[in-house]
Amino acid sequence: MDVSGVGVVVTGGASGLGEATARMLAAKGAKVALFDLNEEVGRKTAETIGGAFFRVDVTDEESADKGLAAAEAVHGPARVLVNCAGIAPAIRIVAKDGTPHPLAAYRKAIEVNLIGTFNLLSKVAARIIAAGVEGEEAGVIINTASVAAYDGQIGQAAYASSKGGVVGLTLPAARDLAQHRIRVMTIAPGIFLTPMLMGLPQAAQDSLGTQVPHPSRLGRPTEYAQLVESILANPMLNGEVIRLDGAIRMAPR
């Protein structure tokens, strides 16, 4: 899909993978709407790329509906959605003091990472269909999972569960929306240099990078954006999860 002049929505677009994706799409001429809860950073990012920011809670139906309606009023119907919003809790199922994993924390991971992804996917798909776009493809939806969906580590029960759900959503969503000419793909990143990891000391970042077989370093958000670009460009990519991880297979801890 040629995104020049096309409305796109990027959730979690204020920073990290979402920001890099938003910048790439804007450079390609897309009309970018950033959805995020971080209003200060989101507005600044949107301003620098000539996009628009909307404070949206992806887990809330009303918030998503309002954000999509506002984005459509500015940019027209979105034909591309990239879901990058997510959280990464690290909690053992049973703590060393015997305390079980708080159910609220588990529920929150599922709400944000899986339900939030589906919430935007279904709503954007409905708007693409209603827009009556002609041609071979009407829209593209790209979700973000994680290698934790396959190689979840100790303390990642909630995170791996939520990302495993995103992996499981990919093929049925692609099949469901195929009749409407909407492709659905998922990217499963490995260890990337996101804001969370950027807060670690350089020695810790280097140590994590050495776990990656090749290239032996942390992934760059621009490399995630590059894969988004490739998925958009190739109409035969549909219903698949692509690991973007330098061949890493995560150890238990």
C-alpha positions, 0 to 999 in steps of 0.5 A: 500500500502506498501510504502517501496521503492516507490516514493512519493511526499509531497507538503508543505513538508518543515514544519507542516503537510507535514513535519510530513508526509514526516518523517513518509513516509521516516521512512517506507522506501519510497523515499520522494520528498518534494515540497515547496516554502521554499527552506532553510527549505525544503532542511534541512528537506529533508536532515534529512530524506534522501529525495529530495527537489524541489522548486515547486509552486503548482499553476503553471503548468510548475513548477509542471511539472518540479518538478515531472520530476526531482523527477521521475529522482531521485526516479522513478515514484511517486505512492503516492501524499500527498497534504499539501501545503496551505494558510489560509487567515483571512479576513472579507467579509466586513471590519469594515471600509467598505472595501470589501474583496480584490478579489486578496486575495480570488483568491489566496486562491482558486489558492493555496488550490484548484487549486494547489491541482488539479494541482498536483493530475491530473499530478501525476495521469497521471504519475502513469497511464503512469508507468503501475504499476501492482497489485490491486492498482497503486497509492494513492492520499491524499488531505488536506481539513479542518473542515473550509469546514464545519464550516467556521468561520467569516473571513474564507470565502476564506479559507472555500471556497477553502477547501470546493472545495477540499471536493467536489473534492474527490468523483468525483476524486476517481470515475474518477481514479478508472478505473486506480486503483488509490485511492483518499482520503481527510483529514479534520484536525481541529486545529493543532499545525502547524508553524502558531499556534506555533507562538502564546503565550502558553496561546493562544494555550492552549485556542484554545486547550480547544475548542476541546472536546476530547482530549482537546488540539491542534492536533499534526502533527504526528497524521495527518501523522498517518492517512495518514499511515492508509489510505495508508495501507487500500485499501478499504478507497477511495472517502471519507473525514475524519475529524481529529478534536477531535469532534470539531465543530467550533463556528462562531468566 
